[in-house]
Amino acid sequence: MPVTTTAPRHGDVLCLSHLRKGQSASVLGTLDGEGDDHAAMKRRLLELGFVAGETIRVVAEAFPARDPIAVRVGNTTFALRRHEAALVRVATKS
């Protein structure tokens, strides 16, 4: 997956995997897909709190490939691989 050089702007709708360190967003939902693996990952993300309306923030990125990322949901921080974060649709806040 190519790395973008510009940070998303306020109000952009994109995948969580495209947010940069320090950016906040509101979860819009998870992407639909096919297969048992996709359904299991989608269910796991929902169980972790990646539900519509929840505010999230990217708090860290691994170096040099930015994978995984650390995402704060509520009072908890989770590490997600970029391919997992790509399943979450968000609207940027900052």
PDB file of N, CA, C and O in Angstrom, chain B, residues numbered from 101:
ATOM      1  N   MET B 101       0.843  -1.165   0.000  1.00  0.00           N
ATOM      2  CA  MET B 101       0.000   0.000   0.000  1.00  0.00           C
ATOM      3  C   MET B 101       0.892   1.233   0.000  1.00  0.00           C
ATOM      4  O   MET B 101       1.783   1.343   0.843  1.00  0.00           O
ATOM      5  N   PRO B 102       0.672   2.168  -0.932  1.00  0.00           N
ATOM      6  CA  PRO B 102       1.501   3.358  -0.991  1.00  0.00           C
ATOM      7  C   PRO B 102       1.247   4.278   0.197  1.00  0.00           C
ATOM      8  O   PRO B 102       0.131   4.359   0.710  1.00  0.00           O
ATOM      9  N   VAL B 103       2.278   4.954   0.615  1.00  0.00           N
ATOM     10  CA  VAL B 103       2.178   5.890   1.731  1.00  0.00           C
ATOM     11  C   VAL B 103       1.896   7.271   1.167  1.00  0.00           C
ATOM     12  O   VAL B 103       2.617   7.741   0.286  1.00  0.00           O
ATOM     13  N   THR B 104       0.850   7.928   1.667  1.00  0.00           N
ATOM     14  CA  THR B 104       0.531   9.263   1.189  1.00  0.00           C
ATOM     15  C   THR B 104       1.457  10.278   1.840  1.00  0.00           C
ATOM     16  O   THR B 104       1.911  10.085   2.967  1.00  0.00           O
ATOM     17  N   THR B 105       1.731  11.354   1.125  1.00  0.00           N
ATOM     18  CA  THR B 105       2.639  12.370   1.649  1.00  0.00           C
ATOM     19  C   THR B 105       1.896  13.524   2.295  1.00  0.00           C
ATOM     20  O   THR B 105       2.502  14.311   3.022  1.00  0.00           O
ATOM     21  N   THR B 106       0.592  13.645   2.047  1.00  0.00           N
ATOM     22  CA  THR B 106      -0.174  14.712   2.668  1.00  0.00           C
ATOM     23  C   THR B 106      -1.151  14.112   3.666  1.00  0.00           C
ATOM     24  O   THR B 106      -1.719  13.044   3.439  1.00  0.00           O
ATOM     25  N   ALA B 107      -1.331  14.807   4.757  1.00  0.00           N
ATOM     26  CA  ALA B 107      -2.249  14.337   5.798  1.00  0.00           C
ATOM     27  C   ALA B 107      -3.684  14.639   5.385  1.00  0.00           C
ATOM     28  O   ALA B 107      -3.943  15.660   4.748  1.00  0.00           O
ATOM     29  N   PRO B 108      -4.616  13.762   5.741  1.00  0.00           N
ATOM     30  CA  PRO B 108      -6.028  14.029   5.460  1.00  0.00           C
ATOM     31  C   PRO B 108      -6.481  15.304   6.164  1.00  0.00           C
ATOM     32  O   PRO B 108      -5.964  15.660   7.223  1.00  0.00           O
ATOM     33  N   ARG B 109      -7.456  15.987   5.557  1.00  0.00           N
ATOM     34  CA  ARG B 109      -7.984  17.231   6.115  1.00  0.00           C
ATOM     35  C   ARG B 109      -9.237  16.964   6.938  1.00  0.00           C
ATOM     36  O   ARG B 109      -9.831  15.889   6.846  1.00  0.00           O
ATOM     37  N   HIS B 110      -9.636  17.944   7.741  1.00  0.00           N
ATOM     38  CA  HIS B 110     -10.841  17.853   8.566  1.00  0.00           C
ATOM     39  C   HIS B 110     -12.047  17.519   7.689  1.00  0.00           C
ATOM     40  O   HIS B 110     -12.270  18.152   6.657  1.00  0.00           O
ATOM     41  N   GLY B 111     -12.812  16.527   8.107  1.00  0.00           N
ATOM     42  CA  GLY B 111     -14.023  16.151   7.393  1.00  0.00           C
ATOM     43  C   GLY B 111     -13.841  15.134   6.289  1.00  0.00           C
ATOM     44  O   GLY B 111     -14.827  14.668   5.718  1.00  0.00           O
ATOM     45  N   ASP B 112     -12.606  14.773   5.971  1.00  0.00           N
ATOM     46  CA  ASP B 112     -12.371  13.750   4.949  1.00  0.00           C
ATOM     47  C   ASP B 112     -12.908  12.410   5.431  1.00  0.00           C
ATOM     48  O   ASP B 112     -12.808  12.082   6.614  1.00  0.00           O
ATOM     49  N   VAL B 113     -13.476  11.640   4.514  1.00  0.00           N
ATOM     50  CA  VAL B 113     -13.920  10.279   4.813  1.00  0.00           C
ATOM     51  C   VAL B 113     -12.924   9.330   4.169  1.00  0.00           C
ATOM     52  O   VAL B 113     -12.692   9.385   2.961  1.00  0.00           O
ATOM     53  N   LEU B 114     -12.338   8.463   4.978  1.00  0.00           N
ATOM     54  CA  LEU B 114     -11.311   7.559   4.492  1.00  0.00           C
ATOM     55  C   LEU B 114     -11.195   6.358   5.414  1.00  0.00           C
ATOM     56  O   LEU B 114     -11.945   6.233   6.382  1.00  0.00           O
ATOM     57  N   CYS B 115     -10.266   5.488   5.113  1.00  0.00           N
ATOM     58  CA  CYS B 115      -9.997   4.328   5.969  1.00  0.00           C
ATOM     59  C   CYS B 115      -9.083   4.756   7.110  1.00  0.00           C
ATOM     60  O   CYS B 115      -8.237   5.635   6.942  1.00  0.00           O
ATOM     61  N   LEU B 116      -9.256   4.141   8.251  1.00  0.00           N
ATOM     62  CA  LEU B 116      -8.411   4.417   9.413  1.00  0.00           C
ATOM     63  C   LEU B 116      -6.932   4.253   9.072  1.00  0.00           C
ATOM     64  O   LEU B 116      -6.091   4.960   9.627  1.00  0.00           O
ATOM     65  N   SER B 117      -6.610   3.348   8.182  1.00  0.00           N
ATOM     66  CA  SER B 117      -5.215   3.093   7.817  1.00  0.00           C
ATOM     67  C   SER B 117      -4.534   4.306   7.186  1.00  0.00           C
ATOM     68  O   SER B 117      -3.305   4.344   7.120  1.00  0.00           O
ATOM     69  N   HIS B 118      -5.295   5.298   6.721  1.00  0.00           N
ATOM     70  CA  HIS B 118      -4.720   6.484   6.089  1.00  0.00           C
ATOM     71  C   HIS B 118      -4.493   7.644   7.053  1.00  0.00           C
ATOM     72  O   HIS B 118      -3.895   8.651   6.673  1.00  0.00           O
ATOM     73  N   LEU B 119      -4.957   7.521   8.287  1.00  0.00           N
ATOM     74  CA  LEU B 119      -4.716   8.591   9.257  1.00  0.00           C
ATOM     75  C   LEU B 119      -3.254   8.609   9.675  1.00  0.00           C
ATOM     76  O   LEU B 119      -2.578   7.581   9.664  1.00  0.00           O
ATOM     77  N   ARG B 120      -2.779   9.785  10.041  1.00  0.00           N
ATOM     78  CA  ARG B 120      -1.406   9.957  10.498  1.00  0.00           C
ATOM     79  C   ARG B 120      -1.390  10.104  12.016  1.00  0.00           C
ATOM     80  O   ARG B 120      -2.416  10.366  12.643  1.00  0.00           O
ATOM     81  N   LYS B 121      -0.214   9.932  12.583  1.00  0.00           N
ATOM     82  CA  LYS B 121      -0.031  10.078  14.033  1.00  0.00           C
ATOM     83  C   LYS B 121      -0.562  11.437  14.488  1.00  0.00           C
ATOM     84  O   LYS B 121      -0.260  12.470  13.890  1.00  0.00           O
ATOM     85  N   GLY B 122      -1.363  11.415  15.563  1.00  0.00           N
ATOM     86  CA  GLY B 122      -1.917  12.637  16.127  1.00  0.00           C
ATOM     87  C   GLY B 122      -3.286  13.010  15.598  1.00  0.00           C
ATOM     88  O   GLY B 122      -3.936  13.890  16.164  1.00  0.00           O
ATOM     89  N   GLN B 123      -3.747  12.378  14.540  1.00  0.00           N
ATOM     90  CA  GLN B 123      -5.054  12.715  13.977  1.00  0.00           C
ATOM     91  C   GLN B 123      -6.178  11.989  14.698  1.00  0.00           C
ATOM     92  O   GLN B 123      -6.040  10.836  15.107  1.00  0.00           O
ATOM     93  N   SER B 124      -7.296  12.695  14.844  1.00  0.00           N
ATOM     94  CA  SER B 124      -8.506  12.126  15.436  1.00  0.00           C
ATOM     95  C   SER B 124      -9.567  11.974  14.365  1.00  0.00           C
ATOM     96  O   SER B 124      -9.550  12.663  13.346  1.00  0.00           O
ATOM     97  N   ALA B 125     -10.494  11.056  14.615  1.00  0.00           N
ATOM     98  CA  ALA B 125     -11.580  10.825  13.664  1.00  0.00           C
ATOM     99  C   ALA B 125     -12.758  10.200  14.384  1.00  0.00           C
ATOM    100  O   ALA B 125     -12.632   9.695  15.499  1.00  0.00           O
ATOM    101  N   SER B 126     -13.903  10.243  13.725  1.00  0.00           N
ATOM    102  CA  SER B 126     -15.097   9.546  14.202  1.00  0.00           C
ATOM    103  C   SER B 126     -15.298   8.318  13.339  1.00  0.00           C
ATOM    104  O   SER B 126     -15.196   8.384  12.114  1.00  0.00           O
ATOM    105  N   VAL B 127     -15.582   7.205  13.976  1.00  0.00           N
ATOM    106  CA  VAL B 127     -15.836   5.969  13.236  1.00  0.00           C
ATOM    107  C   VAL B 127     -17.185   6.083  12.536  1.00  0.00           C
ATOM    108  O   VAL B 127     -18.182   6.475  13.143  1.00  0.00           O
ATOM    109  N   LEU B 128     -17.203   5.736  11.253  1.00  0.00           N
ATOM    110  CA  LEU B 128     -18.444   5.693  10.488  1.00  0.00           C
ATOM    111  C   LEU B 128     -18.981   4.272  10.407  1.00  0.00           C
ATOM    112  O   LEU B 128     -20.188   4.068  10.285  1.00  0.00           O
ATOM    113  N   GLY B 129     -18.093   3.294  10.473  1.00  0.00           N
ATOM    114  CA  GLY B 129     -18.484   1.889  10.390  1.00  0.00           C
ATOM    115  C   GLY B 129     -17.349   1.061   9.834  1.00  0.00           C
ATOM    116  O   GLY B 129     -16.235   1.554   9.655  1.00  0.00           O
ATOM    117  N   THR B 130     -17.636  -0.199   9.562  1.00  0.00           N
ATOM    118  CA  THR B 130     -16.639  -1.089   8.973  1.00  0.00           C
ATOM    119  C   THR B 130     -17.057  -1.444   7.560  1.00  0.00           C
ATOM    120  O   THR B 130     -18.244  -1.466   7.236  1.00  0.00           O
ATOM    121  N   LEU B 131     -16.072  -1.720   6.724  1.00  0.00           N
ATOM    122  CA  LEU B 131     -16.339  -2.059   5.332  1.00  0.00           C
ATOM    123  C   LEU B 131     -16.862  -3.482   5.216  1.00  0.00           C
ATOM    124  O   LEU B 131     -16.436  -4.373   5.951  1.00  0.00           O
ATOM    125  N   ASP B 132     -17.777  -3.684   4.299  1.00  0.00           N
ATOM    126  CA  ASP B 132     -18.292  -5.022   4.033  1.00  0.00           C
ATOM    127  C   ASP B 132     -17.324  -5.763   3.131  1.00  0.00           C
ATOM    128  O   ASP B 132     -16.613  -5.159   2.327  1.00  0.00           O
ATOM    129  N   GLY B 133     -17.307  -7.059   3.272  1.00  0.00           N
ATOM    130  CA  GLY B 133     -16.447  -7.901   2.454  1.00  0.00           C
ATOM    131  C   GLY B 133     -16.947  -9.322   2.496  1.00  0.00           C
ATOM    132  O   GLY B 133     -17.966  -9.620   3.119  1.00  0.00           O
ATOM    133  N   GLU B 134     -16.229 -10.186   1.838  1.00  0.00           N
ATOM    134  CA  GLU B 134     -16.628 -11.583   1.770  1.00  0.00           C
ATOM    135  C   GLU B 134     -15.619 -12.455   2.491  1.00  0.00           C
ATOM    136  O   GLU B 134     -14.448 -12.098   2.628  1.00  0.00           O
ATOM    137  N   GLY B 135     -16.088 -13.596   2.948  1.00  0.00           N
ATOM    138  CA  GLY B 135     -15.200 -14.575   3.552  1.00  0.00           C
ATOM    139  C   GLY B 135     -15.280 -14.596   5.058  1.00  0.00           C
ATOM    140  O   GLY B 135     -15.636 -13.607   5.699  1.00  0.00           O
ATOM    141  N   ASP B 136     -14.938 -15.752   5.610  1.00  0.00           N
ATOM    142  CA  ASP B 136     -14.968 -15.936   7.059  1.00  0.00           C
ATOM    143  C   ASP B 136     -13.930 -15.080   7.766  1.00  0.00           C
ATOM    144  O   ASP B 136     -14.194 -14.550   8.846  1.00  0.00           O
ATOM    145  N   ASP B 137     -12.740 -14.937   7.161  1.00  0.00           N
ATOM    146  CA  ASP B 137     -11.691 -14.127   7.788  1.00  0.00           C
ATOM    147  C   ASP B 137     -12.130 -12.675   7.920  1.00  0.00           C
ATOM    148  O   ASP B 137     -11.921 -12.045   8.957  1.00  0.00           O
ATOM    149  N   HIS B 138     -12.739 -12.148   6.862  1.00  0.00           N
ATOM    150  CA  HIS B 138     -13.203 -10.761   6.887  1.00  0.00           C
ATOM    151  C   HIS B 138     -14.289 -10.581   7.946  1.00  0.00           C
ATOM    152  O   HIS B 138     -14.264  -9.616   8.710  1.00  0.00           O
ATOM    153  N   ALA B 139     -15.235 -11.506   7.989  1.00  0.00           N
ATOM    154  CA  ALA B 139     -16.325 -11.421   8.968  1.00  0.00           C
ATOM    155  C   ALA B 139     -15.788 -11.496  10.394  1.00  0.00           C
ATOM    156  O   ALA B 139     -16.258 -10.774  11.272  1.00  0.00           O
ATOM    157  N   ALA B 140     -14.811 -12.361  10.625  1.00  0.00           N
ATOM    158  CA  ALA B 140     -14.223 -12.497  11.960  1.00  0.00           C
ATOM    159  C   ALA B 140     -13.488 -11.221  12.360  1.00  0.00           C
ATOM    160  O   ALA B 140     -13.599 -10.779  13.504  1.00  0.00           O
ATOM    161  N   MET B 141     -12.736 -10.622  11.432  1.00  0.00           N
ATOM    162  CA  MET B 141     -12.010  -9.390  11.733  1.00  0.00           C
ATOM    163  C   MET B 141     -12.988  -8.244  11.986  1.00  0.00           C
ATOM    164  O   MET B 141     -12.789  -7.452  12.908  1.00  0.00           O
ATOM    165  N   LYS B 142     -14.033  -8.152  11.184  1.00  0.00           N
ATOM    166  CA  LYS B 142     -15.041  -7.106  11.371  1.00  0.00           C
ATOM    167  C   LYS B 142     -15.697  -7.245  12.747  1.00  0.00           C
ATOM    168  O   LYS B 142     -15.884  -6.249  13.447  1.00  0.00           O
ATOM    169  N   ARG B 143     -16.042  -8.452  13.129  1.00  0.00           N
ATOM    170  CA  ARG B 143     -16.653  -8.710  14.432  1.00  0.00           C
ATOM    171  C   ARG B 143     -15.690  -8.321  15.558  1.00  0.00           C
ATOM    172  O   ARG B 143     -16.101  -7.724  16.553  1.00  0.00           O
ATOM    173  N   ARG B 144     -14.419  -8.658  15.397  1.00  0.00           N
ATOM    174  CA  ARG B 144     -13.413  -8.340  16.420  1.00  0.00           C
ATOM    175  C   ARG B 144     -13.250  -6.830  16.577  1.00  0.00           C
ATOM    176  O   ARG B 144     -13.150  -6.332  17.698  1.00  0.00           O
ATOM    177  N   LEU B 145     -13.222  -6.103  15.472  1.00  0.00           N
ATOM    178  CA  LEU B 145     -13.110  -4.645  15.536  1.00  0.00           C
ATOM    179  C   LEU B 145     -14.306  -4.038  16.270  1.00  0.00           C
ATOM    180  O   LEU B 145     -14.145  -3.117  17.071  1.00  0.00           O
ATOM    181  N   LEU B 146     -15.492  -4.549  15.999  1.00  0.00           N
ATOM    182  CA  LEU B 146     -16.688  -4.067  16.699  1.00  0.00           C
ATOM    183  C   LEU B 146     -16.600  -4.363  18.191  1.00  0.00           C
ATOM    184  O   LEU B 146     -16.967  -3.524  19.013  1.00  0.00           O
ATOM    185  N   GLU B 147     -16.116  -5.551  18.543  1.00  0.00           N
ATOM    186  CA  GLU B 147     -15.961  -5.919  19.954  1.00  0.00           C
ATOM    187  C   GLU B 147     -14.959  -5.019  20.670  1.00  0.00           C
ATOM    188  O   GLU B 147     -15.106  -4.746  21.861  1.00  0.00           O
ATOM    189  N   LEU B 148     -13.944  -4.558  19.946  1.00  0.00           N
ATOM    190  CA  LEU B 148     -12.920  -3.691  20.532  1.00  0.00           C
ATOM    191  C   LEU B 148     -13.400  -2.255  20.708  1.00  0.00           C
ATOM    192  O   LEU B 148     -12.750  -1.468  21.395  1.00  0.00           O
ATOM    193  N   GLY B 149     -14.536  -1.903  20.095  1.00  0.00           N
ATOM    194  CA  GLY B 149     -15.073  -0.559  20.259  1.00  0.00           C
ATOM    195  C   GLY B 149     -15.056   0.300  19.021  1.00  0.00           C
ATOM    196  O   GLY B 149     -15.382   1.485  19.099  1.00  0.00           O
ATOM    197  N   PHE B 150     -14.687  -0.248  17.879  1.00  0.00           N
ATOM    198  CA  PHE B 150     -14.681   0.511  16.631  1.00  0.00           C
ATOM    199  C   PHE B 150     -16.098   0.530  16.057  1.00  0.00           C
ATOM    200  O   PHE B 150     -16.380  -0.094  15.034  1.00  0.00           O
ATOM    201  N   VAL B 151     -16.987   1.268  16.748  1.00  0.00           N
ATOM    202  CA  VAL B 151     -18.396   1.342  16.375  1.00  0.00           C
ATOM    203  C   VAL B 151     -18.717   2.757  15.899  1.00  0.00           C
ATOM    204  O   VAL B 151     -18.033   3.713  16.263  1.00  0.00           O
ATOM    205  N   ALA B 152     -19.755   2.882  15.088  1.00  0.00           N
ATOM    206  CA  ALA B 152     -20.146   4.174  14.527  1.00  0.00           C
ATOM    207  C   ALA B 152     -20.345   5.204  15.634  1.00  0.00           C
ATOM    208  O   ALA B 152     -21.009   4.944  16.637  1.00  0.00           O
ATOM    209  N   GLY B 153     -19.752   6.381  15.427  1.00  0.00           N
ATOM    210  CA  GLY B 153     -19.864   7.481  16.374  1.00  0.00           C
ATOM    211  C   GLY B 153     -18.733   7.568  17.384  1.00  0.00           C
ATOM    212  O   GLY B 153     -18.563   8.605  18.025  1.00  0.00           O
ATOM    213  N   GLU B 154     -17.964   6.512  17.538  1.00  0.00           N
ATOM    214  CA  GLU B 154     -16.859   6.502  18.507  1.00  0.00           C
ATOM    215  C   GLU B 154     -15.710   7.372  17.997  1.00  0.00           C
ATOM    216  O   GLU B 154     -15.367   7.328  16.815  1.00  0.00           O
ATOM    217  N   THR B 155     -15.118   8.163  18.896  1.00  0.00           N
ATOM    218  CA  THR B 155     -13.953   8.978  18.542  1.00  0.00           C
ATOM    219  C   THR B 155     -12.694   8.150  18.749  1.00  0.00           C
ATOM    220  O   THR B 155     -12.534   7.481  19.770  1.00  0.00           O
ATOM    221  N   ILE B 156     -11.811   8.206  17.769  1.00  0.00           N
ATOM    222  CA  ILE B 156     -10.545   7.481  17.842  1.00  0.00           C
ATOM    223  C   ILE B 156      -9.407   8.443  17.542  1.00  0.00           C
ATOM    224  O   ILE B 156      -9.617   9.513  16.971  1.00  0.00           O
ATOM    225  N   ARG B 157      -8.189   8.045  17.938  1.00  0.00           N
ATOM    226  CA  ARG B 157      -7.000   8.871  17.681  1.00  0.00           C
ATOM    227  C   ARG B 157      -5.817   7.951  17.434  1.00  0.00           C
ATOM    228  O   ARG B 157      -5.602   6.988  18.171  1.00  0.00           O
ATOM    229  N   VAL B 158      -5.051   8.254  16.391  1.00  0.00           N
ATOM    230  CA  VAL B 158      -3.817   7.512  16.124  1.00  0.00           C
ATOM    231  C   VAL B 158      -2.744   8.105  17.027  1.00  0.00           C
ATOM    232  O   VAL B 158      -2.418   9.287  16.916  1.00  0.00           O
ATOM    233  N   VAL B 159      -2.195   7.284  17.925  1.00  0.00           N
ATOM    234  CA  VAL B 159      -1.228   7.794  18.899  1.00  0.00           C
ATOM    235  C   VAL B 159       0.211   7.417  18.575  1.00  0.00           C
ATOM    236  O   VAL B 159       1.139   8.014  19.120  1.00  0.00           O
ATOM    237  N   ALA B 160       0.413   6.439  17.701  1.00  0.00           N
ATOM    238  CA  ALA B 160       1.784   6.046  17.344  1.00  0.00           C
ATOM    239  C   ALA B 160       1.771   5.253  16.048  1.00  0.00           C
ATOM    240  O   ALA B 160       0.775   4.628  15.683  1.00  0.00           O
ATOM    241  N   GLU B 161       2.916   5.297  15.361  1.00  0.00           N
ATOM    242  CA  GLU B 161       3.136   4.508  14.149  1.00  0.00           C
ATOM    243  C   GLU B 161       4.508   3.873  14.246  1.00  0.00           C
ATOM    244  O   GLU B 161       5.455   4.502  14.718  1.00  0.00           O
ATOM    245  N   ALA B 162       4.619   2.643  13.808  1.00  0.00           N
ATOM    246  CA  ALA B 162       5.926   1.982  13.797  1.00  0.00           C
ATOM    247  C   ALA B 162       6.810   2.633  12.730  1.00  0.00           C
ATOM    248  O   ALA B 162       6.316   3.224  11.770  1.00  0.00           O
ATOM    249  N   PHE B 163       8.096   2.514  12.913  1.00  0.00           N
ATOM    250  CA  PHE B 163       9.058   3.070  11.958  1.00  0.00           C
ATOM    251  C   PHE B 163       9.833   1.925  11.335  1.00  0.00           C
ATOM    252  O   PHE B 163      10.184   0.999  12.066  1.00  0.00           O
ATOM    253  N   PRO B 164      10.123   1.914  10.070  1.00  0.00           N
ATOM    254  CA  PRO B 164       9.886   2.934   9.065  1.00  0.00           C
ATOM    255  C   PRO B 164       8.616   2.724   8.250  1.00  0.00           C
ATOM    256  O   PRO B 164       8.211   3.633   7.526  1.00  0.00           O
ATOM    257  N   ALA B 165       7.980   1.577   8.339  1.00  0.00           N
ATOM    258  CA  ALA B 165       6.863   1.262   7.435  1.00  0.00           C
ATOM    259  C   ALA B 165       5.501   1.725   7.944  1.00  0.00           C
ATOM    260  O   ALA B 165       4.503   1.526   7.252  1.00  0.00           O
ATOM    261  N   ARG B 166       5.423   2.339   9.135  1.00  0.00           N
ATOM    262  CA  ARG B 166       4.166   2.800   9.727  1.00  0.00           C
ATOM    263  C   ARG B 166       3.193   1.648   9.970  1.00  0.00           C
ATOM    264  O   ARG B 166       1.979   1.845   9.926  1.00  0.00           O
ATOM    265  N   ASP B 167       3.711   0.459  10.223  1.00  0.00           N
ATOM    266  CA  ASP B 167       2.865  -0.710  10.454  1.00  0.00           C
ATOM    267  C   ASP B 167       3.480  -1.538  11.560  1.00  0.00           C
ATOM    268  O   ASP B 167       4.598  -2.024  11.391  1.00  0.00           O
ATOM    269  N   PRO B 168       2.811  -1.726  12.680  1.00  0.00           N
ATOM    270  CA  PRO B 168       1.419  -1.397  12.970  1.00  0.00           C
ATOM    271  C   PRO B 168       1.251   0.043  13.445  1.00  0.00           C
ATOM    272  O   PRO B 168       2.216   0.797  13.574  1.00  0.00           O
ATOM    273  N   ILE B 169      -0.021   0.402  13.703  1.00  0.00           N
ATOM    274  CA  ILE B 169      -0.328   1.703  14.280  1.00  0.00           C
ATOM    275  C   ILE B 169      -0.994   1.476  15.635  1.00  0.00           C
ATOM    276  O   ILE B 169      -1.639   0.451  15.856  1.00  0.00           O
ATOM    277  N   ALA B 170      -0.832   2.439  16.534  1.00  0.00           N
ATOM    278  CA  ALA B 170      -1.506   2.392  17.835  1.00  0.00           C
ATOM    279  C   ALA B 170      -2.667   3.375  17.782  1.00  0.00           C
ATOM    280  O   ALA B 170      -2.490   4.552  17.466  1.00  0.00           O
ATOM    281  N   VAL B 171      -3.860   2.871  18.099  1.00  0.00           N
ATOM    282  CA  VAL B 171      -5.081   3.667  18.014  1.00  0.00           C
ATOM    283  C   VAL B 171      -5.760   3.684  19.377  1.00  0.00           C
ATOM    284  O   VAL B 171      -5.974   2.637  19.988  1.00  0.00           O
ATOM    285  N   ARG B 172      -6.099   4.886  19.850  1.00  0.00           N
ATOM    286  CA  ARG B 172      -6.813   5.011  21.124  1.00  0.00           C
ATOM    287  C   ARG B 172      -8.307   5.077  20.841  1.00  0.00           C
ATOM    288  O   ARG B 172      -8.784   5.901  20.061  1.00  0.00           O
ATOM    289  N   VAL B 173      -9.033   4.171  21.509  1.00  0.00           N
ATOM    290  CA  VAL B 173     -10.496   4.127  21.464  1.00  0.00           C
ATOM    291  C   VAL B 173     -10.966   4.237  22.906  1.00  0.00           C
ATOM    292  O   VAL B 173     -10.726   3.332  23.704  1.00  0.00           O
ATOM    293  N   GLY B 174     -11.628   5.329  23.247  1.00  0.00           N
ATOM    294  CA  GLY B 174     -12.014   5.540  24.645  1.00  0.00           C
ATOM    295  C   GLY B 174     -10.767   5.662  25.502  1.00  0.00           C
ATOM    296  O   GLY B 174      -9.910   6.504  25.232  1.00  0.00           O
ATOM    297  N   ASN B 175     -10.654   4.836  26.528  1.00  0.00           N
ATOM    298  CA  ASN B 175      -9.490   4.859  27.418  1.00  0.00           C
ATOM    299  C   ASN B 175      -8.502   3.744  27.129  1.00  0.00           C
ATOM    300  O   ASN B 175      -7.604   3.491  27.931  1.00  0.00           O
ATOM    301  N   THR B 176      -8.654   3.079  26.003  1.00  0.00           N
ATOM    302  CA  THR B 176      -7.820   1.925  25.677  1.00  0.00           C
ATOM    303  C   THR B 176      -7.072   2.163  24.376  1.00  0.00           C
ATOM    304  O   THR B 176      -7.603   2.768  23.444  1.00  0.00           O
ATOM    305  N   THR B 177      -5.832   1.682  24.318  1.00  0.00           N
ATOM    306  CA  THR B 177      -5.031   1.783  23.102  1.00  0.00           C
ATOM    307  C   THR B 177      -4.836   0.399  22.515  1.00  0.00           C
ATOM    308  O   THR B 177      -4.484  -0.546  23.222  1.00  0.00           O
ATOM    309  N   PHE B 178      -5.068   0.287  21.213  1.00  0.00           N
ATOM    310  CA  PHE B 178      -4.924  -0.974  20.492  1.00  0.00           C
ATOM    311  C   PHE B 178      -3.887  -0.824  19.396  1.00  0.00           C
ATOM    312  O   PHE B 178      -3.765   0.240  18.788  1.00  0.00           O
ATOM    313  N   ALA B 179      -3.141  -1.888  19.144  1.00  0.00           N
ATOM    314  CA  ALA B 179      -2.238  -1.936  17.994  1.00  0.00           C
ATOM    315  C   ALA B 179      -2.966  -2.662  16.873  1.00  0.00           C
ATOM    316  O   ALA B 179      -3.473  -3.768  17.061  1.00  0.00           O
ATOM    317  N   LEU B 180      -3.014  -2.031  15.709  1.00  0.00           N
ATOM    318  CA  LEU B 180      -3.650  -2.627  14.535  1.00  0.00           C
ATOM    319  C   LEU B 180      -2.671  -2.639  13.375  1.00  0.00           C
ATOM    320  O   LEU B 180      -1.917  -1.685  13.182  1.00  0.00           O
ATOM    321  N   ARG B 181      -2.679  -3.700  12.616  1.00  0.00           N
ATOM    322  CA  ARG B 181      -1.947  -3.731  11.352  1.00  0.00           C
ATOM    323  C   ARG B 181      -2.698  -2.858  10.354  1.00  0.00           C
ATOM    324  O   ARG B 181      -3.907  -2.665  10.482  1.00  0.00           O
ATOM    325  N   ARG B 182      -1.999  -2.341   9.380  1.00  0.00           N
ATOM    326  CA  ARG B 182      -2.633  -1.473   8.381  1.00  0.00           C
ATOM    327  C   ARG B 182      -3.784  -2.181   7.670  1.00  0.00           C
ATOM    328  O   ARG B 182      -4.809  -1.558   7.397  1.00  0.00           O
ATOM    329  N   HIS B 183      -3.634  -3.472   7.366  1.00  0.00           N
ATOM    330  CA  HIS B 183      -4.717  -4.170   6.656  1.00  0.00           C
ATOM    331  C   HIS B 183      -5.958  -4.314   7.538  1.00  0.00           C
ATOM    332  O   HIS B 183      -7.072  -4.393   7.020  1.00  0.00           O
ATOM    333  N   GLU B 184      -5.784  -4.349   8.856  1.00  0.00           N
ATOM    334  CA  GLU B 184      -6.924  -4.384   9.776  1.00  0.00           C
ATOM    335  C   GLU B 184      -7.576  -3.001   9.860  1.00  0.00           C
ATOM    336  O   GLU B 184      -8.800  -2.877   9.817  1.00  0.00           O
ATOM    337  N   ALA B 185      -6.747  -1.974   9.979  1.00  0.00           N
ATOM    338  CA  ALA B 185      -7.249  -0.603  10.059  1.00  0.00           C
ATOM    339  C   ALA B 185      -7.959  -0.189   8.774  1.00  0.00           C
ATOM    340  O   ALA B 185      -8.825   0.685   8.802  1.00  0.00           O
ATOM    341  N   ALA B 186      -7.605  -0.803   7.653  1.00  0.00           N
ATOM    342  CA  ALA B 186      -8.237  -0.479   6.372  1.00  0.00           C
ATOM    343  C   ALA B 186      -9.707  -0.877   6.336  1.00  0.00           C
ATOM    344  O   ALA B 186     -10.439  -0.427   5.454  1.00  0.00           O
ATOM    345  N   LEU B 187     -10.150  -1.698   7.261  1.00  0.00           N
ATOM    346  CA  LEU B 187     -11.552  -2.118   7.306  1.00  0.00           C
ATOM    347  C   LEU B 187     -12.446  -1.103   8.013  1.00  0.00           C
ATOM    348  O   LEU B 187     -13.670  -1.226   7.967  1.00  0.00           O
ATOM    349  N   VAL B 188     -11.854  -0.100   8.668  1.00  0.00           N
ATOM    350  CA  VAL B 188     -12.619   0.877   9.450  1.00  0.00           C
ATOM    351  C   VAL B 188     -12.714   2.189   8.670  1.00  0.00           C
ATOM    352  O   VAL B 188     -11.695   2.789   8.330  1.00  0.00           O
ATOM    353  N   ARG B 189     -13.950   2.634   8.389  1.00  0.00           N
ATOM    354  CA  ARG B 189     -14.191   3.918   7.718  1.00  0.00           C
ATOM    355  C   ARG B 189     -14.342   4.996   8.781  1.00  0.00           C
ATOM    356  O   ARG B 189     -15.040   4.807   9.777  1.00  0.00           O
ATOM    357  N   VAL B 190     -13.680   6.133   8.561  1.00  0.00           N
ATOM    358  CA  VAL B 190     -13.702   7.226   9.526  1.00  0.00           C
ATOM    359  C   VAL B 190     -13.897   8.566   8.826  1.00  0.00           C
ATOM    360  O   VAL B 190     -13.661   8.695   7.625  1.00  0.00           O
ATOM    361  N   ALA B 191     -14.330   9.559   9.597  1.00  0.00           N
ATOM    362  CA  ALA B 191     -14.384  10.954   9.153  1.00  0.00           C
ATOM    363  C   ALA B 191     -13.426  11.723  10.049  1.00  0.00           C
ATOM    364  O   ALA B 191     -13.558  11.695  11.273  1.00  0.00           O
ATOM    365  N   THR B 192     -12.470  12.404   9.449  1.00  0.00           N
ATOM    366  CA  THR B 192     -11.430  13.076  10.226  1.00  0.00           C
ATOM    367  C   THR B 192     -11.980  14.253  11.024  1.00  0.00           C
ATOM    368  O   THR B 192     -12.954  14.900  10.640  1.00  0.00           O
ATOM    369  N   LYS B 193     -11.311  14.503  12.158  1.00  0.00           N
ATOM    370  CA  LYS B 193     -11.662  15.632  13.025  1.00  0.00           C
ATOM    371  C   LYS B 193     -10.557  16.673  13.036  1.00  0.00           C
ATOM    372  O   LYS B 193     -10.824  17.875  13.056  1.00  0.00           O
ATOM    373  N   SER B 194      -9.307  16.205  13.023  1.00  0.00           N
ATOM    374  CA  SER B 194      -8.180  17.151  13.076  1.00  0.00           C
ATOM    375  C   SER B 194      -6.995  16.584  12.355  1.00  0.00           C
ATOM    376  O   SER B 194      -5.948  17.227  12.287  1.00  0.00           O
TER     377      SER B 194
END
